[in-house]
Amino acid sequence: MSASSRRDGVSFDYIATLVGRETAGELLALVGDPDAIDVALAQPGAPGIDFVTAWKMLNANITLGRDETHRLGATPVPNGNFELLMASMLQGENLADGLRRLAAGAQVVRPDLIITVSLRNGTLTLGIALQDSNTAAAMIYAEALLLVVHCALLWATGRRVVPLRVRGPQALAGFHCSVLDLTGVPVQRHGEMAQITYAAATELSFEVDAFQRWHEAAFAEYVRLAERRLVATPARVESAPELIAQVRDSLLGNGASQAMVARRLGMSVATLRRRLAENGQSFRGIASDLRRDTAQILLLGDKSTADIAEELGLSDSRCFRRACHGWFGQPPSAVRRTMRQAAT
């Protein structure tokens, strides 16, 4: 991530309120740009964590801590419980039915999690909160979880669904920015529940059948939202970062080729190469950075190198091992071991 994109994000305090300040520092050192640490700690409340790093930090805390609630509950909730809820949601006939299944499943699998679904005047509202908890940490957790569901819906429906309304807990109004700002809709602060409202809910259906990929797919949608926000904030973006963000956004679509990306941006391949080179970038380098970010997420889990290579669009595990050496200076097994040891 460029310096420009890093300035547009959530504050270190936002993440630290959820996971604890010491843990937040350890997670940032583990998955973030080293330069981001000084920016994040520069002053209380200042934006310092770019959105993608924030996702990686929270994902690392869940995976390595083996607790989907970031230690907010009375007992740990093992990894995989939310995946069951997502699998249930994706069996729905349409968006409304899927979210009802999500809410019903939560009552069984995650009784600590309150998920509400309401239909009114052709709109559908999804709400998330933690039971018997009105702390700022619990509210941030609900906001993050709501955005994860939104990103999963973007992938599962294959549509760029823009919410009609987004609400976050009033108690979080003091933070400069929250993850809900990635929805592209101004966040209204009211009450204690995180909510998102969609239109024409019954007209959207799910178009995926491999729900096992939901986490990586949702991460890709999240990155796309972060890049679109960067492009849509011209006061903070110079022409070079904006071009790079547009290339990244195009690549997140369907692994587009250089020619396809150039065509979408209204320029020739030669012009795209020249403009990127003028700013010390290359198409291959940007694509590699995207794969590196996703690999870092996947290596925290238990997937085999062959499965990860397939997820990244690489030919085989041997190709993935070479890529890991280039990204991290270590083979996949060593990267996985180092990351896990750093969190213990």
Buried (B, 14 or more C-beta within 10 A) or exposed (E): BBEBBBBBBBBBBBBBBBBBEEBBBBBBEBBBBEEBBEBBBEEEEBBBBBBBBBBBBBBBBBBBBEBBBBBBBEEEBEBEBBBBBBBBBBEBEBBBBBBBBBBBBBEEBBEBBBBBBEEEEEBBBBBBBBEEBEEBBBBBBBBBBBBBBBBBBBBBBEBEBEBEBBBBBEBBEEBBBBBBBBBEBEBBBEBBBBBBBBBBBEEBBBEBEEBEBBBBBBBBBBBBBBBBBBBEBEEBBEEBBBBBBBBBBBBBEEEBBBEBBBBBBEBEBEEBBEBBEEBEBEBEEBBBBBBBBBBBBBBBBEBEBEBBBBBBEBEEBEBBBEBBBEBBEBBBEEBBEEBBEBBE
